[in-house]
Amino acid sequence: MLFLIGFGLTVAGGVMIILYLNLIPAGLSWTSYLFYIISQTECQLFVLGLVLMLIGLPKLLRRLK
């Protein structure tokens, strides 16, 4: 269950990171882009989702055996 929640958060955060890539043609540099996405809460969901997936993966693998 924890793995699926993490997966959902990772997808939501990853989609927002991809959407914010549209700011680069508008004149934003790569460093400004990175600082911008780090400050956005919805992009932080990507990292939180990865952490939850890493925590839930061993439990999921034990359950599948």
N, CA, C and O atoms as CSV, one atom per row, in Angstrom:
chain,resi,resn,atom,element,x,y,z
A,1,MET,N,N,0.823,-1.189,0.000
A,1,MET,CA,C,0.000,0.000,0.000
A,1,MET,C,C,0.871,1.258,0.000
A,1,MET,O,O,0.582,2.223,-0.707
A,2,LEU,N,N,1.930,1.235,0.795
A,2,LEU,CA,C,2.828,2.381,0.876
A,2,LEU,C,C,3.517,2.617,-0.465
A,2,LEU,O,O,3.754,3.759,-0.858
A,3,PHE,N,N,3.834,1.534,-1.157
A,3,PHE,CA,C,4.462,1.635,-2.471
A,3,PHE,C,C,3.535,2.332,-3.464
A,3,PHE,O,O,3.990,3.161,-4.252
A,4,LEU,N,N,2.263,2.014,-3.438
A,4,LEU,CA,C,1.310,2.612,-4.371
A,4,LEU,C,C,1.081,4.089,-4.087
A,4,LEU,O,O,0.938,4.885,-5.015
A,5,ILE,N,N,1.047,4.451,-2.831
A,5,ILE,CA,C,0.919,5.866,-2.476
A,5,ILE,C,C,2.141,6.632,-2.964
A,5,ILE,O,O,2.020,7.722,-3.522
A,6,GLY,N,N,3.311,6.058,-2.751
A,6,GLY,CA,C,4.541,6.682,-3.227
A,6,GLY,C,C,4.565,6.799,-4.736
A,6,GLY,O,O,5.020,7.807,-5.277
A,7,PHE,N,N,4.076,5.770,-5.424
A,7,PHE,CA,C,4.026,5.811,-6.882
A,7,PHE,C,C,3.127,6.943,-7.369
A,7,PHE,O,O,3.474,7.666,-8.304
A,8,GLY,N,N,1.984,7.089,-6.736
A,8,GLY,CA,C,1.061,8.159,-7.115
A,8,GLY,C,C,1.659,9.541,-6.906
A,8,GLY,O,O,1.515,10.421,-7.755
A,9,LEU,N,N,2.331,9.731,-5.777
A,9,LEU,CA,C,2.969,11.020,-5.510
A,9,LEU,C,C,4.112,11.285,-6.477
A,9,LEU,O,O,4.323,12.422,-6.901
A,10,THR,N,N,4.843,10.244,-6.824
A,10,THR,CA,C,5.944,10.400,-7.775
A,10,THR,C,C,5.416,10.789,-9.151
A,10,THR,O,O,6.005,11.637,-9.821
A,11,VAL,N,N,4.325,10.184,-9.576
A,11,VAL,CA,C,3.739,10.525,-10.872
A,11,VAL,C,C,3.248,11.967,-10.862
A,11,VAL,O,O,3.489,12.711,-11.813
A,12,ALA,N,N,2.566,12.364,-9.802
A,12,ALA,CA,C,2.052,13.743,-9.725
A,12,ALA,C,C,3.193,14.758,-9.742
A,12,ALA,O,O,3.127,15.756,-10.459
A,13,GLY,N,N,4.220,14.509,-8.967
A,13,GLY,CA,C,5.355,15.421,-8.939
A,13,GLY,C,C,6.123,15.427,-10.238
A,13,GLY,O,O,6.569,16.485,-10.684
A,14,GLY,N,N,6.291,14.265,-10.862
A,14,GLY,CA,C,7.009,14.177,-12.124
A,14,GLY,C,C,6.290,14.901,-13.251
A,14,GLY,O,O,6.930,15.527,-14.096
A,15,VAL,N,N,4.972,14.820,-13.269
A,15,VAL,CA,C,4.188,15.535,-14.280
A,15,VAL,C,C,4.373,17.043,-14.118
A,15,VAL,O,O,4.507,17.761,-15.108
A,16,MET,N,N,4.380,17.514,-12.896
A,16,MET,CA,C,4.559,18.951,-12.670
A,16,MET,C,C,5.963,19.400,-13.063
A,16,MET,O,O,6.134,20.494,-13.600
A,17,ILE,N,N,6.960,18.573,-12.803
A,17,ILE,CA,C,8.328,18.919,-13.198
A,17,ILE,C,C,8.419,19.026,-14.724
A,17,ILE,O,O,9.071,19.927,-15.251
A,18,ILE,N,N,7.765,18.107,-15.423
A,18,ILE,CA,C,7.765,18.156,-16.886
A,18,ILE,C,C,7.002,19.383,-17.383
A,18,ILE,O,O,7.427,20.029,-18.341
A,19,LEU,N,N,5.886,19.706,-16.744
A,19,LEU,CA,C,5.134,20.892,-17.145
A,19,LEU,C,C,5.948,22.166,-16.944
A,19,LEU,O,O,5.886,23.079,-17.767
A,20,TYR,N,N,6.698,22.230,-15.872
A,20,TYR,CA,C,7.500,23.425,-15.608
A,20,TYR,C,C,8.688,23.544,-16.554
A,20,TYR,O,O,9.334,24.592,-16.589
A,21,LEU,N,N,8.998,22.493,-17.326
A,21,LEU,CA,C,10.046,22.607,-18.348
A,21,LEU,C,C,9.691,23.654,-19.399
A,21,LEU,O,O,10.577,24.149,-20.096
A,22,ASN,N,N,8.421,23.996,-19.523
A,22,ASN,CA,C,7.999,25.025,-20.467
A,22,ASN,C,C,8.521,26.404,-20.080
A,22,ASN,O,O,8.459,27.326,-20.893
A,23,LEU,N,N,9.026,26.569,-18.877
A,23,LEU,CA,C,9.566,27.866,-18.459
A,23,LEU,C,C,10.940,28.128,-19.071
A,23,LEU,O,O,11.362,29.281,-19.160
A,24,ILE,N,N,11.632,27.094,-19.488
A,24,ILE,CA,C,12.974,27.275,-20.039
A,24,ILE,C,C,12.940,28.030,-21.370
A,24,ILE,O,O,13.752,28.938,-21.548
A,25,PRO,N,N,12.051,27.710,-22.311
A,25,PRO,CA,C,12.015,28.517,-23.542
A,25,PRO,C,C,11.568,29.964,-23.291
A,25,PRO,O,O,11.808,30.841,-24.122
A,26,ALA,N,N,10.932,30.206,-22.168
A,26,ALA,CA,C,10.479,31.558,-21.842
A,26,ALA,C,C,11.616,32.424,-21.304
A,26,ALA,O,O,11.396,33.585,-20.958
A,27,GLY,N,N,12.833,31.870,-21.230
A,27,GLY,CA,C,13.975,32.674,-20.826
A,27,GLY,C,C,14.572,32.311,-19.483
A,27,GLY,O,O,15.479,32.997,-19.012
A,28,LEU,N,N,14.097,31.265,-18.860
A,28,LEU,CA,C,14.644,30.847,-17.576
A,28,LEU,C,C,15.873,29.978,-17.814
A,28,LEU,O,O,15.862,29.110,-18.686
A,29,SER,N,N,16.931,30.209,-17.043
A,29,SER,CA,C,18.127,29.375,-17.178
A,29,SER,C,C,17.904,28.057,-16.439
A,29,SER,O,O,16.945,27.914,-15.681
A,30,TRP,N,N,18.801,27.097,-16.669
A,30,TRP,CA,C,18.675,25.789,-16.015
A,30,TRP,C,C,18.808,25.913,-14.508
A,30,TRP,O,O,18.091,25.237,-13.771
A,31,THR,N,N,19.710,26.761,-14.037
A,31,THR,CA,C,19.873,26.912,-12.579
A,31,THR,C,C,18.644,27.575,-11.973
A,31,THR,O,O,18.197,27.186,-10.894
A,32,SER,N,N,18.097,28.568,-12.657
A,32,SER,CA,C,16.874,29.208,-12.160
A,32,SER,C,C,15.717,28.221,-12.152
A,32,SER,O,O,14.889,28.220,-11.242
A,33,TYR,N,N,15.674,27.378,-13.183
A,33,TYR,CA,C,14.634,26.349,-13.258
A,33,TYR,C,C,14.740,25.385,-12.080
A,33,TYR,O,O,13.736,25.066,-11.444
A,34,LEU,N,N,15.957,24.920,-11.789
A,34,LEU,CA,C,16.143,23.982,-10.672
A,34,LEU,C,C,15.759,24.615,-9.343
A,34,LEU,O,O,15.107,23.973,-8.519
A,35,PHE,N,N,16.158,25.869,-9.123
A,35,PHE,CA,C,15.773,26.542,-7.887
A,35,PHE,C,C,14.266,26.736,-7.809
A,35,PHE,O,O,13.683,26.667,-6.726
A,36,TYR,N,N,13.636,26.979,-8.949
A,36,TYR,CA,C,12.185,27.173,-8.971
A,36,TYR,C,C,11.451,25.883,-8.622
A,36,TYR,O,O,10.536,25.898,-7.799
A,37,ILE,N,N,11.844,24.759,-9.244
A,37,ILE,CA,C,11.107,23.523,-8.963
A,37,ILE,C,C,11.382,23.008,-7.554
A,37,ILE,O,O,10.537,22.331,-6.970
A,38,ILE,N,N,12.547,23.319,-7.004
A,38,ILE,CA,C,12.818,22.922,-5.619
A,38,ILE,C,C,11.891,23.660,-4.663
A,38,ILE,O,O,11.512,23.119,-3.624
A,39,SER,N,N,11.524,24.891,-5.005
A,39,SER,CA,C,10.682,25.689,-4.115
A,39,SER,C,C,9.193,25.363,-4.244
A,39,SER,O,O,8.398,25.778,-3.399
A,40,GLN,N,N,8.805,24.627,-5.289
A,40,GLN,CA,C,7.397,24.307,-5.503
A,40,GLN,C,C,6.999,23.050,-4.736
A,40,GLN,O,O,7.670,22.021,-4.820
A,41,THR,N,N,5.908,23.145,-3.994
A,41,THR,CA,C,5.458,22.027,-3.161
A,41,THR,C,C,5.083,20.811,-3.998
A,41,THR,O,O,5.412,19.682,-3.632
A,42,GLU,N,N,4.402,21.028,-5.112
A,42,GLU,CA,C,3.972,19.881,-5.917
A,42,GLU,C,C,5.158,19.152,-6.530
A,42,GLU,O,O,5.049,17.961,-6.823
A,43,CYS,N,N,6.277,19.819,-6.734
A,43,CYS,CA,C,7.473,19.147,-7.246
A,43,CYS,C,C,8.188,18.381,-6.130
A,43,CYS,O,O,8.888,17.404,-6.398
A,44,GLN,N,N,8.018,18.811,-4.911
A,44,GLN,CA,C,8.601,18.099,-3.782
A,44,GLN,C,C,7.890,16.772,-3.550
A,44,GLN,O,O,8.434,15.879,-2.900
A,45,LEU,N,N,6.680,16.641,-4.077
A,45,LEU,CA,C,5.963,15.365,-3.988
A,45,LEU,C,C,6.724,14.259,-4.708
A,45,LEU,O,O,6.628,13.088,-4.339
A,46,PHE,N,N,7.483,14.635,-5.743
A,46,PHE,CA,C,8.268,13.651,-6.479
A,46,PHE,C,C,9.280,12.976,-5.562
A,46,PHE,O,O,9.395,11.750,-5.550
A,47,VAL,N,N,10.007,13.776,-4.798
A,47,VAL,CA,C,11.014,13.233,-3.880
A,47,VAL,C,C,10.348,12.442,-2.761
A,47,VAL,O,O,10.809,11.359,-2.402
A,48,LEU,N,N,9.270,12.980,-2.212
A,48,LEU,CA,C,8.543,12.281,-1.147
A,48,LEU,C,C,8.018,10.935,-1.645
A,48,LEU,O,O,8.071,9.937,-0.926
A,49,GLY,N,N,7.516,10.912,-2.869
A,49,GLY,CA,C,7.025,9.665,-3.450
A,49,GLY,C,C,8.132,8.647,-3.633
A,49,GLY,O,O,7.930,7.458,-3.386
A,50,LEU,N,N,9.310,9.104,-4.066
A,50,LEU,CA,C,10.441,8.181,-4.209
A,50,LEU,C,C,10.838,7.571,-2.869
A,50,LEU,O,O,11.134,6.379,-2.785
A,51,VAL,N,N,10.843,8.388,-1.830
A,51,VAL,CA,C,11.196,7.893,-0.497
A,51,VAL,C,C,10.176,6.849,-0.036
A,51,VAL,O,O,10.549,5.796,0.481
A,52,LEU,N,N,8.892,7.147,-0.227
A,52,LEU,CA,C,7.856,6.186,0.179
A,52,LEU,C,C,7.954,4.891,-0.622
A,52,LEU,O,O,7.737,3.807,-0.081
A,53,MET,N,N,8.277,5.001,-1.896
A,53,MET,CA,C,8.440,3.789,-2.702
A,53,MET,C,C,9.629,2.964,-2.223
A,53,MET,O,O,9.549,1.737,-2.176
A,54,LEU,N,N,10.722,3.619,-1.870
A,54,LEU,CA,C,11.890,2.888,-1.371
A,54,LEU,C,C,11.609,2.217,-0.029
A,54,LEU,O,O,12.135,1.140,0.249
A,55,ILE,N,N,10.793,2.842,0.794
A,55,ILE,CA,C,10.423,2.239,2.076
A,55,ILE,C,C,9.463,1.063,1.855
A,55,ILE,O,O,9.582,0.026,2.506
A,56,GLY,N,N,8.516,1.237,0.934
A,56,GLY,CA,C,7.499,0.217,0.712
A,56,GLY,C,C,7.932,-0.938,-0.157
A,56,GLY,O,O,7.290,-1.988,-0.136
A,57,LEU,N,N,8.997,-0.784,-0.922
A,57,LEU,CA,C,9.424,-1.843,-1.836
A,57,LEU,C,C,9.828,-3.135,-1.118
A,57,LEU,O,O,9.387,-4.206,-1.534
A,58,PRO,N,N,10.646,-3.086,-0.060
A,58,PRO,CA,C,10.978,-4.356,0.615
A,58,PRO,C,C,9.749,-5.054,1.200
A,58,PRO,O,O,9.658,-6.282,1.173
A,59,LYS,N,N,8.808,-4.274,1.726
A,59,LYS,CA,C,7.591,-4.875,2.270
A,59,LYS,C,C,6.771,-5.521,1.162
A,59,LYS,O,O,6.188,-6.587,1.357
A,60,LEU,N,N,6.725,-4.882,0.009
A,60,LEU,CA,C,5.993,-5.426,-1.128
A,60,LEU,C,C,6.638,-6.712,-1.628
A,60,LEU,O,O,5.940,-7.677,-1.941
A,61,LEU,N,N,7.947,-6.730,-1.702
A,61,LEU,CA,C,8.654,-7.932,-2.168
A,61,LEU,C,C,8.478,-9.092,-1.203
A,61,LEU,O,O,8.339,-10.239,-1.630
A,62,ARG,N,N,8.481,-8.803,0.113
A,62,ARG,CA,C,8.262,-9.872,1.095
A,62,ARG,C,C,6.856,-10.444,0.975
A,62,ARG,O,O,6.648,-11.644,1.153
A,63,ARG,N,N,5.901,-9.585,0.674
A,63,ARG,CA,C,4.522,-10.037,0.554
A,63,ARG,C,C,4.331,-10.904,-0.679
A,63,ARG,O,O,3.512,-11.823,-0.664
A,64,LEU,N,N,5.073,-10.629,-1.749
A,64,LEU,CA,C,4.918,-11.381,-2.988
A,64,LEU,C,C,5.557,-12.756,-2.924
A,64,LEU,O,O,5.224,-13.614,-3.742
A,65,LYS,N,N,6.455,-12.999,-1.993
A,65,LYS,CA,C,7.126,-14.315,-1.903
A,65,LYS,C,C,6.236,-15.376,-1.344
A,65,LYS,O,O,6.656,-16.525,-1.208
